Amino acid sequence: MIKRVIKYIISIGGATLGFFIYYVTQNLLQDIKPEYISKSVFDIGLPILFIISFAIIFYILSPYIIRQFQKIANYVQNQILKMPLPELITSIIAFIVSIVVAYLLSNPISKIPFIGIPLAVLIYIFLGYIGINVGRIRKDEISKYIQIKKITTKEKTNKKNIGASPKILDTSVIIDGRISDIIKTGFIEGKIVVPTFVLDELRYIADSADDLKRVRGRHGLDMLNEIQNTSKVVVEIDDTKIEDVEEVDIKLLRLAEKINGCVVTNDYNLNKVAQIQNIKILNINELSNAVKP
């Protein structure tokens, strides 16, 4: 069914081409018109003859045209799939720019009688080809520019964080999720530290047989991934081993003492224990209550 529709479309394209050829050559055809054919019959019959003839020819040739089009489409698709992503992006951008330039140039040229439209088509093809090639050639420069911008952003973040104490996230504050929004606002200074034992606890909760715990654990992992993807802070996974205790809260306090960090939590009990041990702590719940009107 689809192939039949495509054949009809190709046939219509052939009919259009037939009329265009008649339109371009009609003055020449008038000069060679046989005398026994009246002008009115010639003027009406000849364009119809061109249209029908080209429509039939293109309909007959449509299977071959479809096969050739499929070959070209497959070749273009394979070439696109082989292109590295930076090269593909730069080529697309350069192609779009070249098409815009081609439109501006071809718009007045297309109004020239007879040769205007073919010239406009050639301009589109030529500039489109040039645009793709320029994009492919300059891909390395554009990639380097993007990389430099990333490095500059990272350096600015690092400079901002110099002198600020590391912020150690506990499991509860990651699962809670509000810390991600707080980090995005820029209120948190210093690098964000996520201990491996907190990661292990998150994974354990995410793999729990209990549906509620599993959902909370997976939400926590999503929040952690979101925090890692922000450019506001540096996120570090700390693999410090604290073997002599099993409880995660105690490990957090030991790590905070060791690296002179600040524990970020919304756990009331951990908050109180940290205060007793003179360990710096940021409680998200207290922050939330403080900003309430």
N, C-alpha and C positions, 0 to 999 in steps of 0.2 A: 504493500500500500504506500509506504513512504517513498520507495523507489519510483513508483508511478507518478506521485506528486512531484518529485524532483525532475522527472522527465518532462512533465508539463511546464515546470518553471523554466527548464533549459529551452524548451520549444518557444516559450514566450520571449525569452532572451534572444533567441534566433530571429523571431519576428521583429523585435525591436531593432536588432542590428540590420535586418533587411530594409526596414523603413529608413534607418539612418543612412545606409548606403545609397538608397534612392534619393534621399533629400540632398546629399552631397553631390550626386552625379546627375541630377535632373536636367540641368542646363545642357550638359553634354548629350544626354539621351534625347533631348528635344531636337538637337541638330541632326541626329541620325534616324529620326522617326520616318518610317515609310510614308509616302504620300497617300496611299490608299487607306490609311488609318486616320480617322478624324481626331482632332486635338482633344475633344472632350472624352472620347473613349480612351485615348492614350493617357490623359491626365488621371483618369479614375482607375483604369485597368492595370496600368504599370505598377503603381505602388502596391495594389492588392496582390499582383503577381509576385513582387519582391517579398512581401510579408509572408505569403503562403509558402513560397518556395523555401525561404530560409527557415521558417518554422518546421517544415517537413524535414529538411536536411538536418537541422539540429536535433529533432526528435529521433531520427535514425541514428545519429552519432552520439546520442545521450549516454548509452551504456559505456562507450569508450571514454567520453568526457567524465563520467562519474568515476570510472576506474582511475583515470589520471589524477583527478581531484583527490581521491582517497590516498593515492601514492604520495602526492605532494603534502597532504595533511599529515600523514604518518611520518614523513621525513621531517617536517617542521616540528611535530610533537617530539620526536626522538632527539632533535637538536636542542630543543628547549629543556628536555629532561637531563641532557648531558651538561648543560650550562651550570656553573656554580651560581649559588643564590645572589652574591653581589653583582656578578656579571649580568644575570637576568634582570635584576632590579634596575641597574644603570642603563641597560639596553632599552627597557620599557620606558623609562623616564626620557631618555634621549629620543626615542621614537615618537613619543607624544609631543615633545617640543618641536621636532622636525615636521610633524603633521600640521601643527599650528602655523609654523612658518610657511609651509607649502600652501595652506589655505589662504593666507594673506597674499602670497605671491600669485597664486593661480586665479584668484577671484577676478581681477581685471583682465588677465590673459584669456580666461574662458569666454569672454565676450567677443573676442576676435572671430570673425566669420570663418567657417570651415575648419581652420586649424586650431581654434581656441581650445576646444574640449580635449583633443588628443594631446596638445601641449600641456594642459593642466594635469592630465593623467600621468604624463611623463614626469612632471615636476613632483607629484606625490610619490611616485615610485623612486625617483632619484634621491629626494631628500629623506624619505623613509629608510632607504638603504644606507645612506650616509649616517643618519641618526643612530641606527642599530650598531654600525661599525664603530662610531665614535664612543658609544656607550660601552662596548666591549673593550676597546683599547684603553679607556680612562678608568676602568673599574678599579684598578689597583690604587690609583690616586684617591678615588672616592672612599674606598675601604679604609685607606690609611687615615683620611680625614675623620671618618666616623670613629675609628679607633682612638685617635688623638683626643677627640671630644670626650670619649668615655674615660680615658686616662685623666684628663683635666678635671672632670667632674669628681672622679675618685680621689684625686689629690686634694681638691678643695674640701671634700668630706673628711679626709684624714687630718688636714690642718685644723679643721674645726674641732676635731675630737681629741687633739693633743692636750693633755693636762686633765681631761675629764676622766673620772673613774669608770672602769668597765661596768656595764649593767648585766647582771647574771639573771637570766629568766628561769623561773621555776615552772613546773608542769602546769599548775593551776592557772597561771597568768597567760600561758600560751593557749590553753584550751578556751579560756574566757574570751580571747580575741580582741578585746579593746586595746591591748598594747600595740597592735598593728596600726590602728588609727592614730594613737598618741605619737608613735614614731614618725608617721607621715607628716604630722604637724610641726615637727622639729623641736619639740619640748625635751626629748631625750638626747643628751649629749654623751659622748664616749661610745666606744664600740659595744655592740651587743654580744654577749657570750652565752652560748647554749652548750652546757656540758653534755658529754655523751651519755651519762647515766640518766639525764632528763630525756634525751632522745629515746633511750631504751625503754623508759617508763611510758613514753608516748606511744611507742610501737606496741608495747604490751597491752595498753588500753585499747588501741585501735584494732588489735586482734582478739579482743575479748569475746567470749560467747554471749555475754549480756549485750542486747541490742543498744541500750542507752549508752553504755560505756563505749561500745564500738563506734557509735556515731560521734561521741564527744572526742574520742581519740583521733578519729580521722579529721574532724574539724580542727583539732590542734595541729595536726601535720599540715593541713592546708594553710592555716594561719602562719606557721613557721616558714613555709615556702613563700608566702606573700611578703613576710618580713625580709627574707633573703633577697627578694627581687627589688626591694626599694633602694634608691640611691641615696637616701637620707643618712644612712648609717652603715658602718662596717659590721658585718655579722661573722663571728668566729665560732667554729665548733671546737670546744676545748675537750681534749681526751685525757685530762689529768686523772690518774687512778687514785682512788681513796679506798683502800682495801679493808681497813680495820673496822669500818661501820657499814651496815646494810641500808639504813634508813636514808632516803633521798634528801630529806630536809637537813639532816646533819651534814651530809656531803656538801650540800649547797653552802652552808655556813662555813665549813672548813675551806672550801674553795674561795669564798669571799675573803676570808682572812689571808689566804695564801697570795692572792693577786691584788689585794687591797681594792676589792670590788664592792659593788652595791647590789643586793639581791632585790629583784623586782617580783612582787607576788601579790596575791589577793587572799592569801591564807592567814587568817587571824592568829592562829597558834604559832606559825613560823614567824610572824611579825613580832610577837611578844618575846619569843626565845631570842631572836636577833637583837632586840633592844636590850635584853638582859646581858648579852655578851658584847654589847657595844659595837655591833656590826651594822653598817649603814644599810638601810632598807627603804624601798619605795613601795608603798601599798596603793594599788590601783583603786581599791574601794575608798580609801581616804581621799585620794585625789578627786574621785568622782563626787564624793560628798562635799568637798571643799568648793567645787565649782558650781554646785547647785544654787539657784537663786533663792 
